[in-house]
Amino acid sequence: MAVTCLSLLASLPATSQTLRDPTRPGKGQVVTSSSQTTTQKLVLKSIVTGANRHAVINDQIVSVGEVIQGRRVSYIGDDYVNFSDGGKLQLFKSVIKR
């Protein structure tokens, strides 16, 4: 009887080691740098007119000839920006102040 109790007690720690700790964080997903570089949608926020025109796109100041997210700015109008690939961004009418 004593041998049976000792063998049962000896097997208890072995079975408790296979249980998962409920307070331990789960397995997370590993994020690589290539999956972090997602292309944001370009948003035209404002245009500064005058002799040297600038546009604010995604909180970055750009002028004609500069590249943002792989797209080259070809023209900056009073309320729009053209890109060399044929794309265009335009301000909303409520944003335009003259």
Biopython code that builds the backbone (N, CA, C, O; Angstrom):
import numpy as np
from Bio.PDB.StructureBuilder import StructureBuilder

atoms = [
    (1, "MET", "N", (0.818, -1.185, 0.000)),
    (1, "MET", "CA", (0.000, 0.000, 0.000)),
    (1, "MET", "C", (0.868, 1.257, 0.000)),
    (1, "MET", "O", (0.591, 2.210, -0.730)),
    (2, "ALA", "N", (1.893, 1.255, 0.803)),
    (2, "ALA", "CA", (2.793, 2.403, 0.870)),
    (2, "ALA", "C", (3.516, 2.597, -0.453)),
    (2, "ALA", "O", (3.763, 3.729, -0.870)),
    (3, "VAL", "N", (3.855, 1.495, -1.113)),
    (3, "VAL", "CA", (4.543, 1.579, -2.399)),
    (3, "VAL", "C", (3.607, 2.182, -3.446)),
    (3, "VAL", "O", (4.044, 2.962, -4.292)),
    (4, "THR", "N", (2.341, 1.830, -3.394)),
    (4, "THR", "CA", (1.357, 2.361, -4.330)),
    (4, "THR", "C", (1.178, 3.856, -4.119)),
    (4, "THR", "O", (1.107, 4.609, -5.091)),
    (5, "CYS", "N", (1.104, 4.296, -2.882)),
    (5, "CYS", "CA", (0.959, 5.724, -2.578)),
    (5, "CYS", "C", (2.184, 6.503, -3.034)),
    (5, "CYS", "O", (2.059, 7.599, -3.581)),
    (6, "LEU", "N", (3.371, 5.939, -2.809)),
    (6, "LEU", "CA", (4.592, 6.611, -3.235)),
    (6, "LEU", "C", (4.667, 6.721, -4.754)),
    (6, "LEU", "O", (5.108, 7.741, -5.282)),
    (7, "SER", "N", (4.242, 5.684, -5.449)),
    (7, "SER", "CA", (4.279, 5.739, -6.911)),
    (7, "SER", "C", (3.260, 6.749, -7.447)),
    (7, "SER", "O", (3.515, 7.410, -8.453)),
    (8, "LEU", "N", (2.118, 6.869, -6.785)),
    (8, "LEU", "CA", (1.137, 7.878, -7.186)),
    (8, "LEU", "C", (1.655, 9.287, -6.931)),
    (8, "LEU", "O", (1.477, 10.178, -7.761)),
    (9, "LEU", "N", (2.292, 9.487, -5.790)),
    (9, "LEU", "CA", (2.846, 10.797, -5.467)),
    (9, "LEU", "C", (3.987, 11.159, -6.415)),
    (9, "LEU", "O", (4.147, 12.324, -6.779)),
    (10, "ALA", "N", (4.762, 10.186, -6.807)),
    (10, "ALA", "CA", (5.876, 10.442, -7.726)),
    (10, "ALA", "C", (5.369, 10.808, -9.117)),
    (10, "ALA", "O", (6.038, 11.551, -9.834)),
    (11, "SER", "N", (4.225, 10.311, -9.505)),
    (11, "SER", "CA", (3.701, 10.601, -10.841)),
    (11, "SER", "C", (2.961, 11.937, -10.905)),
    (11, "SER", "O", (2.766, 12.460, -12.002)),
    (12, "LEU", "N", (2.550, 12.500, -9.797)),
    (12, "LEU", "CA", (1.819, 13.768, -9.787)),
    (12, "LEU", "C", (2.642, 14.938, -10.331)),
    (12, "LEU", "O", (2.123, 15.680, -11.165)),
    (13, "PRO", "N", (3.874, 15.145, -9.915)),
    (13, "PRO", "CA", (4.624, 16.270, -10.471)),
    (13, "PRO", "C", (4.838, 16.140, -11.979)),
    (13, "PRO", "O", (4.881, 17.154, -12.676)),
    (14, "ALA", "N", (4.970, 14.956, -12.482)),
    (14, "ALA", "CA", (5.183, 14.760, -13.915)),
    (14, "ALA", "C", (3.943, 15.173, -14.709)),
    (14, "ALA", "O", (4.075, 15.749, -15.789)),
    (15, "THR", "N", (2.760, 14.896, -14.208)),
    (15, "THR", "CA", (1.547, 15.276, -14.924)),
    (15, "THR", "C", (1.270, 16.771, -14.810)),
    (15, "THR", "O", (0.691, 17.355, -15.725)),
    (16, "SER", "N", (1.666, 17.397, -13.720)),
    (16, "SER", "CA", (1.419, 18.828, -13.574)),
    (16, "SER", "C", (2.340, 19.642, -14.472)),
    (16, "SER", "O", (2.026, 20.795, -14.770)),
    (17, "GLN", "N", (3.443, 19.099, -14.905)),
    (17, "GLN", "CA", (4.350, 19.825, -15.786)),
    (17, "GLN", "C", (3.785, 19.959, -17.197)),
    (17, "GLN", "O", (4.202, 20.851, -17.937)),
    (18, "THR", "N", (2.865, 19.114, -17.580)),
    (18, "THR", "CA", (2.308, 19.197, -18.923)),
    (18, "THR", "C", (1.186, 20.230, -19.026)),
    (18, "THR", "O", (0.778, 20.583, -20.132)),
    (19, "LEU", "N", (0.686, 20.715, -17.904)),
    (19, "LEU", "CA", (-0.372, 21.724, -17.932)),
    (19, "LEU", "C", (0.210, 23.082, -18.320)),
    (19, "LEU", "O", (1.329, 23.419, -17.931)),
    (20, "ARG", "N", (-0.539, 23.841, -19.072)),
    (20, "ARG", "CA", (-0.111, 25.171, -19.492)),
    (20, "ARG", "C", (-0.446, 26.181, -18.404)),
    (20, "ARG", "O", (-1.520, 26.135, -17.804)),
    (21, "ASP", "N", (0.486, 27.088, -18.160)),
    (21, "ASP", "CA", (0.283, 28.142, -17.178)),
    (21, "ASP", "C", (-0.745, 29.134, -17.738)),
    (21, "ASP", "O", (-0.489, 29.734, -18.782)),
    (22, "PRO", "N", (-1.893, 29.328, -17.086)),
    (22, "PRO", "CA", (-2.928, 30.218, -17.628)),
    (22, "PRO", "C", (-2.527, 31.694, -17.610)),
    (22, "PRO", "O", (-3.132, 32.501, -18.316)),
    (23, "THR", "N", (-1.523, 32.057, -16.818)),
    (23, "THR", "CA", (-1.093, 33.454, -16.773)),
    (23, "THR", "C", (-0.006, 33.764, -17.794)),
    (23, "THR", "O", (0.382, 34.920, -17.960)),
    (24, "ARG", "N", (0.482, 32.739, -18.474)),
    (24, "ARG", "CA", (1.534, 32.927, -19.469)),
    (24, "ARG", "C", (0.916, 33.502, -20.749)),
    (24, "ARG", "O", (-0.137, 33.041, -21.189)),
    (25, "PRO", "N", (1.570, 34.510, -21.349)),
    (25, "PRO", "CA", (1.020, 35.076, -22.587)),
    (25, "PRO", "C", (0.994, 34.050, -23.706)),
    (25, "PRO", "O", (1.834, 33.151, -23.763)),
    (26, "GLY", "N", (0.025, 34.193, -24.590)),
    (26, "GLY", "CA", (-0.097, 33.274, -25.712)),
    (26, "GLY", "C", (1.010, 33.485, -26.722)),
    (26, "GLY", "O", (1.783, 34.439, -26.636)),
    (27, "LYS", "N", (1.070, 32.584, -27.671)),
    (27, "LYS", "CA", (2.072, 32.704, -28.724)),
    (27, "LYS", "C", (1.631, 33.804, -29.676)),
    (27, "LYS", "O", (0.549, 33.738, -30.260)),
    (28, "GLY", "N", (2.466, 34.799, -29.826)),
    (28, "GLY", "CA", (2.148, 35.906, -30.712)),
    (28, "GLY", "C", (2.665, 35.658, -32.106)),
    (28, "GLY", "O", (3.466, 34.752, -32.340)),
    (29, "GLN", "N", (2.198, 36.474, -33.027)),
    (29, "GLN", "CA", (2.638, 36.376, -34.407)),
    (29, "GLN", "C", (3.901, 37.210, -34.569)),
    (29, "GLN", "O", (3.956, 38.350, -34.107)),
    (30, "VAL", "N", (4.902, 36.655, -35.213)),
    (30, "VAL", "CA", (6.142, 37.367, -35.459)),
    (30, "VAL", "C", (5.934, 38.291, -36.651)),
    (30, "VAL", "O", (5.509, 37.856, -37.722)),
    (31, "VAL", "N", (6.238, 39.575, -36.454)),
    (31, "VAL", "CA", (6.054, 40.563, -37.504)),
    (31, "VAL", "C", (7.423, 40.916, -38.068)),
    (31, "VAL", "O", (8.316, 41.330, -37.329)),
    (32, "THR", "N", (7.582, 40.753, -39.356)),
    (32, "THR", "CA", (8.837, 41.112, -40.003)),
    (32, "THR", "C", (8.737, 42.515, -40.567)),
    (32, "THR", "O", (7.643, 43.065, -40.692)),
    (33, "SER", "N", (9.863, 43.084, -40.905)),
    (33, "SER", "CA", (9.858, 44.456, -41.405)),
    (33, "SER", "C", (9.126, 44.572, -42.737)),
    (33, "SER", "O", (8.556, 45.622, -43.029)),
    (34, "SER", "N", (9.129, 43.523, -43.548)),
    (34, "SER", "CA", (8.441, 43.597, -44.835)),
    (34, "SER", "C", (6.931, 43.654, -44.667)),
    (34, "SER", "O", (6.243, 44.247, -45.498)),
    (35, "SER", "N", (6.401, 43.051, -43.608)),
    (35, "SER", "CA", (4.958, 43.104, -43.408)),
    (35, "SER", "C", (4.530, 44.404, -42.737)),
    (35, "SER", "O", (3.342, 44.728, -42.726)),
    (36, "GLN", "N", (5.484, 45.159, -42.173)),
    (36, "GLN", "CA", (5.149, 46.424, -41.543)),
    (36, "GLN", "C", (5.062, 47.553, -42.560)),
    (36, "GLN", "O", (4.393, 48.554, -42.306)),
    (37, "THR", "N", (5.718, 47.415, -43.697)),
    (37, "THR", "CA", (5.743, 48.482, -44.684)),
    (37, "THR", "C", (4.531, 48.380, -45.601)),
    (37, "THR", "O", (4.627, 47.907, -46.733)),
    (38, "THR", "N", (3.409, 48.827, -45.097)),
    (38, "THR", "CA", (2.198, 48.835, -45.904)),
    (38, "THR", "C", (2.031, 50.228, -46.492)),
    (38, "THR", "O", (2.343, 51.225, -45.841)),
    (39, "THR", "N", (1.552, 50.293, -47.694)),
    (39, "THR", "CA", (1.386, 51.563, -48.371)),
    (39, "THR", "C", (0.119, 52.243, -47.878)),
    (39, "THR", "O", (-0.976, 51.684, -47.953)),
    (40, "GLN", "N", (0.290, 53.464, -47.370)),
    (40, "GLN", "CA", (-0.860, 54.233, -46.917)),
    (40, "GLN", "C", (-1.511, 54.909, -48.116)),
    (40, "GLN", "O", (-0.859, 55.189, -49.123)),
    (41, "LYS", "N", (-2.783, 55.159, -47.989)),
    (41, "LYS", "CA", (-3.501, 55.905, -49.015)),
    (41, "LYS", "C", (-3.003, 57.348, -48.973)),
    (41, "LYS", "O", (-2.876, 57.932, -47.896)),
    (42, "LEU", "N", (-2.725, 57.919, -50.133)),
    (42, "LEU", "CA", (-2.250, 59.296, -50.194)),
    (42, "LEU", "C", (-3.404, 60.248, -49.920)),
    (42, "LEU", "O", (-4.478, 60.124, -50.508)),
    (43, "VAL", "N", (-3.172, 61.202, -49.018)),
    (43, "VAL", "CA", (-4.194, 62.184, -48.652)),
    (43, "VAL", "C", (-3.603, 63.576, -48.825)),
    (43, "VAL", "O", (-2.619, 63.932, -48.176)),
    (44, "LEU", "N", (-4.215, 64.357, -49.706)),
    (44, "LEU", "CA", (-3.799, 65.742, -49.925)),
    (44, "LEU", "C", (-4.429, 66.597, -48.837)),
    (44, "LEU", "O", (-5.653, 66.704, -48.753)),
    (45, "LYS", "N", (-3.587, 67.210, -47.999)),
    (45, "LYS", "CA", (-4.110, 67.979, -46.870)),
    (45, "LYS", "C", (-4.162, 69.471, -47.164)),
    (45, "LYS", "O", (-5.101, 70.152, -46.751)),
    (46, "SER", "N", (-3.152, 69.993, -47.882)),
    (46, "SER", "CA", (-3.177, 71.417, -48.218)),
    (46, "SER", "C", (-2.204, 71.705, -49.356)),
    (46, "SER", "O", (-1.346, 70.889, -49.694)),
    (47, "ILE", "N", (-2.369, 72.910, -49.943)),
    (47, "ILE", "CA", (-1.496, 73.375, -51.015)),
    (47, "ILE", "C", (-1.102, 74.811, -50.697)),
    (47, "ILE", "O", (-1.944, 75.631, -50.335)),
    (48, "VAL", "N", (0.186, 75.105, -50.837)),
    (48, "VAL", "CA", (0.691, 76.461, -50.670)),
    (48, "VAL", "C", (1.012, 76.980, -52.065)),
    (48, "VAL", "O", (1.890, 76.452, -52.747)),
    (49, "THR", "N", (0.289, 78.021, -52.485)),
    (49, "THR", "CA", (0.487, 78.566, -53.830)),
    (49, "THR", "C", (1.459, 79.731, -53.779)),
    (49, "THR", "O", (1.819, 80.215, -52.706)),
    (50, "GLY", "N", (1.869, 80.164, -54.937)),
    (50, "GLY", "CA", (2.825, 81.267, -55.049)),
    (50, "GLY", "C", (3.901, 80.883, -56.042)),
    (50, "GLY", "O", (3.715, 79.977, -56.853)),
    (51, "ALA", "N", (5.028, 81.576, -55.976)),
    (51, "ALA", "CA", (6.116, 81.303, -56.918)),
    (51, "ALA", "C", (6.669, 79.886, -56.744)),
    (51, "ALA", "O", (7.030, 79.237, -57.726)),
    (52, "ASN", "N", (6.735, 79.416, -55.526)),
    (52, "ASN", "CA", (7.265, 78.080, -55.243)),
    (52, "ASN", "C", (6.166, 77.261, -54.574)),
    (52, "ASN", "O", (6.015, 77.306, -53.353)),
    (53, "ARG", "N", (5.407, 76.522, -55.355)),
    (53, "ARG", "CA", (4.252, 75.776, -54.838)),
    (53, "ARG", "C", (4.695, 74.532, -54.077)),
    (53, "ARG", "O", (5.654, 73.857, -54.450)),
    (54, "HIS", "N", (3.972, 74.255, -53.008)),
    (54, "HIS", "CA", (4.195, 73.049, -52.205)),
    (54, "HIS", "C", (2.848, 72.430, -51.893)),
    (54, "HIS", "O", (1.825, 73.114, -51.851)),
    (55, "ALA", "N", (2.861, 71.125, -51.676)),
    (55, "ALA", "CA", (1.653, 70.418, -51.252)),
    (55, "ALA", "C", (1.986, 69.606, -50.011)),
    (55, "ALA", "O", (3.107, 69.120, -49.854)),
    (56, "VAL", "N", (1.010, 69.467, -49.141)),
    (56, "VAL", "CA", (1.171, 68.620, -47.958)),
    (56, "VAL", "C", (0.369, 67.350, -48.212)),
    (56, "VAL", "O", (-0.862, 67.368, -48.240)),
    (57, "ILE", "N", (1.092, 66.246, -48.396)),
    (57, "ILE", "CA", (0.479, 64.949, -48.659)),
    (57, "ILE", "C", (0.921, 64.005, -47.556)),
    (57, "ILE", "O", (2.118, 63.792, -47.360)),
    (58, "ASN", "N", (-0.036, 63.436, -46.834)),
    (58, "ASN", "CA", (0.256, 62.534, -45.708)),
    (58, "ASN", "C", (1.231, 63.183, -44.726)),
    (58, "ASN", "O", (2.183, 62.541, -44.281)),
    (59, "ASP", "N", (1.002, 64.436, -44.392)),
    (59, "ASP", "CA", (1.822, 65.194, -43.441)),
    (59, "ASP", "C", (3.267, 65.357, -43.893)),
    (59, "ASP", "O", (4.148, 65.572, -43.061)),
    (60, "GLN", "N", (3.528, 65.261, -45.190)),
    (60, "GLN", "CA", (4.863, 65.454, -45.748)),
    (60, "GLN", "C", (4.786, 66.557, -46.800)),
    (60, "GLN", "O", (3.925, 66.525, -47.680)),
    (61, "ILE", "N", (5.696, 67.538, -46.705)),
    (61, "ILE", "CA", (5.709, 68.644, -47.660)),
    (61, "ILE", "C", (6.465, 68.198, -48.906)),
    (61, "ILE", "O", (7.607, 67.746, -48.824)),
    (62, "VAL", "N", (5.810, 68.332, -50.072)),
    (62, "VAL", "CA", (6.428, 67.940, -51.343)),
    (62, "VAL", "C", (6.277, 69.070, -52.350)),
    (62, "VAL", "O", (5.363, 69.890, -52.253)),
    (63, "SER", "N", (7.188, 69.101, -53.316)),
    (63, "SER", "CA", (7.096, 70.055, -54.417)),
    (63, "SER", "C", (7.208, 69.284, -55.725)),
    (63, "SER", "O", (7.404, 68.069, -55.717)),
    (64, "VAL", "N", (7.085, 69.983, -56.842)),
    (64, "VAL", "CA", (7.122, 69.335, -58.158)),
    (64, "VAL", "C", (8.468, 68.632, -58.342)),
    (64, "VAL", "O", (9.527, 69.198, -58.069)),
    (65, "GLY", "N", (8.400, 67.385, -58.812)),
    (65, "GLY", "CA", (9.601, 66.586, -59.046)),
    (65, "GLY", "C", (9.940, 65.638, -57.914)),
    (65, "GLY", "O", (10.702, 64.691, -58.109)),
    (66, "GLU", "N", (9.383, 65.878, -56.729)),
    (66, "GLU", "CA", (9.660, 64.997, -55.592)),
    (66, "GLU", "C", (8.790, 63.747, -55.661)),
    (66, "GLU", "O", (7.738, 63.736, -56.301)),
    (67, "VAL", "N", (9.252, 62.694, -54.986)),
    (67, "VAL", "CA", (8.565, 61.403, -55.005)),
    (67, "VAL", "C", (8.017, 61.113, -53.614)),
    (67, "VAL", "O", (8.714, 61.287, -52.614)),
    (68, "ILE", "N", (6.770, 60.672, -53.560)),
    (68, "ILE", "CA", (6.158, 60.227, -52.310)),
    (68, "ILE", "C", (5.501, 58.878, -52.573)),
    (68, "ILE", "O", (4.661, 58.746, -53.462)),
    (69, "GLN", "N", (5.887, 57.896, -51.801)),
    (69, "GLN", "CA", (5.414, 56.515, -51.933)),
    (69, "GLN", "C", (5.538, 56.008, -53.371)),
    (69, "GLN", "O", (4.637, 55.351, -53.890)),
    (70, "GLY", "N", (6.661, 56.323, -53.998)),
    (70, "GLY", "CA", (6.926, 55.821, -55.339)),
    (70, "GLY", "C", (6.236, 56.578, -56.461)),
    (70, "GLY", "O", (6.323, 56.179, -57.622)),
    (71, "ARG", "N", (5.559, 57.656, -56.132)),
    (71, "ARG", "CA", (4.845, 58.439, -57.152)),
    (71, "ARG", "C", (5.468, 59.832, -57.234)),
    (71, "ARG", "O", (5.608, 60.516, -56.220)),
    (72, "ARG", "N", (5.839, 60.247, -58.447)),
    (72, "ARG", "CA", (6.485, 61.544, -58.661)),
    (72, "ARG", "C", (5.434, 62.625, -58.910)),
    (72, "ARG", "O", (4.530, 62.457, -59.729)),
    (73, "VAL", "N", (5.571, 63.741, -58.184)),
    (73, "VAL", "CA", (4.673, 64.883, -58.349)),
    (73, "VAL", "C", (5.060, 65.603, -59.639)),
    (73, "VAL", "O", (6.203, 66.032, -59.792)),
    (74, "SER", "N", (4.107, 65.738, -60.570)),
    (74, "SER", "CA", (4.402, 66.393, -61.848)),
    (74, "SER", "C", (3.862, 67.821, -61.917)),
    (74, "SER", "O", (4.415, 68.650, -62.639)),
    (75, "TYR", "N", (2.786, 68.123, -61.177)),
    (75, "TYR", "CA", (2.208, 69.460, -61.213)),
    (75, "TYR", "C", (1.416, 69.702, -59.934)),
    (75, "TYR", "O", (0.745, 68.806, -59.422)),
    (76, "ILE", "N", (1.508, 70.929, -59.430)),
    (76, "ILE", "CA", (0.708, 71.330, -58.270)),
    (76, "ILE", "C", (-0.152, 72.509, -58.701)),
    (76, "ILE", "O", (0.358, 73.592, -58.988)),
    (77, "GLY", "N", (-1.462, 72.286, -58.744)),
    (77, "GLY", "CA", (-2.408, 73.334, -59.112)),
    (77, "GLY", "C", (-2.912, 74.067, -57.884)),
    (77, "GLY", "O", (-2.383, 73.896, -56.786)),
    (78, "ASP", "N", (-3.954, 74.896, -58.079)),
    (78, "ASP", "CA", (-4.528, 75.643, -56.959)),
    (78, "ASP", "C", (-5.231, 74.731, -55.959)),
    (78, "ASP", "O", (-5.217, 74.999, -54.758)),
    (79, "ASP", "N", (-5.851, 73.646, -56.453)),
    (79, "ASP", "CA", (-6.583, 72.754, -55.554)),
    (79, "ASP", "C", (-6.366, 71.276, -55.874)),
    (79, "ASP", "O", (-7.155, 70.431, -55.451)),
    (80, "TYR", "N", (-5.301, 70.956, -56.619)),
    (80, "TYR", "CA", (-5.044, 69.554, -56.963)),
    (80, "TYR", "C", (-3.551, 69.322, -57.201)),
    (80, "TYR", "O", (-2.779, 70.260, -57.400)),
    (81, "VAL", "N", (-3.172, 68.048, -57.175)),
    (81, "VAL", "CA", (-1.799, 67.620, -57.452)),
    (81, "VAL", "C", (-1.865, 66.511, -58.488)),
    (81, "VAL", "O", (-2.620, 65.551, -58.328)),
    (82, "ASN", "N", (-1.074, 66.639, -59.557)),
    (82, "ASN", "CA", (-0.967, 65.590, -60.570)),
    (82, "ASN", "C", (0.324, 64.807, -60.357)),
    (82, "ASN", "O", (1.344, 65.361, -59.945)),
    (83, "PHE", "N", (0.259, 63.508, -60.645)),
    (83, "PHE", "CA", (1.434, 62.645, -60.566)),
    (83, "PHE", "C", (1.832, 62.212, -61.969)),
    (83, "PHE", "O", (1.004, 62.207, -62.881)),
    (84, "SER", "N", (3.090, 61.851, -62.141)),
    (84, "SER", "CA", (3.598, 61.464, -63.460)),
    (84, "SER", "C", (2.963, 60.180, -63.973)),
    (84, "SER", "O", (2.999, 59.917, -65.176)),
    (85, "ASP", "N", (2.383, 59.373, -63.087)),
    (85, "ASP", "CA", (1.720, 58.135, -63.527)),
    (85, "ASP", "C", (0.269, 58.365, -63.949)),
    (85, "ASP", "O", (-0.448, 57.410, -64.247)),
    (86, "GLY", "N", (-0.166, 59.630, -63.974)),
    (86, "GLY", "CA", (-1.533, 59.948, -64.382)),
    (86, "GLY", "C", (-2.496, 60.108, -63.221)),
    (86, "GLY", "O", (-3.652, 60.475, -63.429)),
    (87, "GLY", "N", (-2.048, 59.842, -62.008)),
    (87, "GLY", "CA", (-2.911, 59.979, -60.834)),
    (87, "GLY", "C", (-3.115, 61.433, -60.454)),
    (87, "GLY", "O", (-2.353, 62.311, -60.860)),
    (88, "LYS", "N", (-4.151, 61.674, -59.672)),
    (88, "LYS", "CA", (-4.483, 63.032, -59.271)),
    (88, "LYS", "C", (-5.086, 63.016, -57.875)),
    (88, "LYS", "O", (-5.908, 62.156, -57.556)),
    (89, "LEU", "N", (-4.676, 63.966, -57.048)),
    (89, "LEU", "CA", (-5.295, 64.193, -55.739)),
    (89, "LEU", "C", (-5.908, 65.583, -55.764)),
    (89, "LEU", "O", (-5.311, 66.519, -56.295)),
    (90, "GLN", "N", (-7.102, 65.720, -55.189)),
    (90, "GLN", "CA", (-7.780, 67.007, -55.199)),
    (90, "GLN", "C", (-8.294, 67.321, -53.805)),
    (90, "GLN", "O", (-8.723, 66.433, -53.068)),
    (91, "LEU", "N", (-8.245, 68.612, -53.454)),
    (91, "LEU", "CA", (-8.783, 69.059, -52.174)),
    (91, "LEU", "C", (-10.303, 69.071, -52.240)),
    (91, "LEU", "O", (-10.885, 69.283, -53.303)),
    (92, "PHE", "N", (-10.940, 68.842, -51.094)),
    (92, "PHE", "CA", (-12.389, 68.992, -51.018)),
    (92, "PHE", "C", (-12.733, 70.475, -51.091)),
    (92, "PHE", "O", (-11.951, 71.318, -50.653)),
    (93, "LYS", "N", (-13.879, 70.788, -51.633)),
    (93, "LYS", "CA", (-14.296, 72.184, -51.787)),
    (93, "LYS", "C", (-14.360, 72.906, -50.442)),
    (93, "LYS", "O", (-14.109, 74.110, -50.380)),
    (94, "SER", "N", (-14.691, 72.195, -49.366)),
    (94, "SER", "CA", (-14.796, 72.828, -48.052)),
    (94, "SER", "C", (-13.425, 73.189, -47.486)),
    (94, "SER", "O", (-13.341, 73.982, -46.548)),
    (95, "VAL", "N", (-12.353, 72.623, -48.036)),
    (95, "VAL", "CA", (-11.006, 72.881, -47.538)),
    (95, "VAL", "C", (-10.374, 74.072, -48.245)),
    (95, "VAL", "O", (-9.462, 74.696, -47.704)),
    (96, "ILE", "N", (-10.841, 74.391, -49.435)),
    (96, "ILE", "CA", (-10.222, 75.436, -50.253)),
    (96, "ILE", "C", (-10.512, 76.807, -49.651)),
    (96, "ILE", "O", (-11.669, 77.192, -49.481)),
    (97, "LYS", "N", (-9.432, 77.544, -49.328)),
    (97, "LYS", "CA", (-9.549, 78.905, -48.801)),
    (97, "LYS", "C", (-8.713, 79.806, -49.689)),
    (97, "LYS", "O", (-7.526, 79.555, -49.899)),
    (98, "ARG", "N", (-9.327, 80.847, -50.205)),
    (98, "ARG", "CA", (-8.600, 81.753, -51.121)),
    (98, "ARG", "C", (-8.440, 83.108, -50.495)),
    (98, "ARG", "O", (-7.858, 84.005, -51.105)),
]
sb = StructureBuilder()
sb.init_structure("model")
sb.init_model(0)
sb.init_chain("A")
sb.init_seg("    ")
for serial, (resi, resn, name, xyz) in enumerate(atoms, 1):
    if name == "N":
        sb.init_residue(resn, " ", resi, " ")
    sb.init_atom(name, np.array(xyz, "f"), 0.0, 1.0, " ", f" {name:<3s}", serial, name[0])
structure = sb.get_structure()
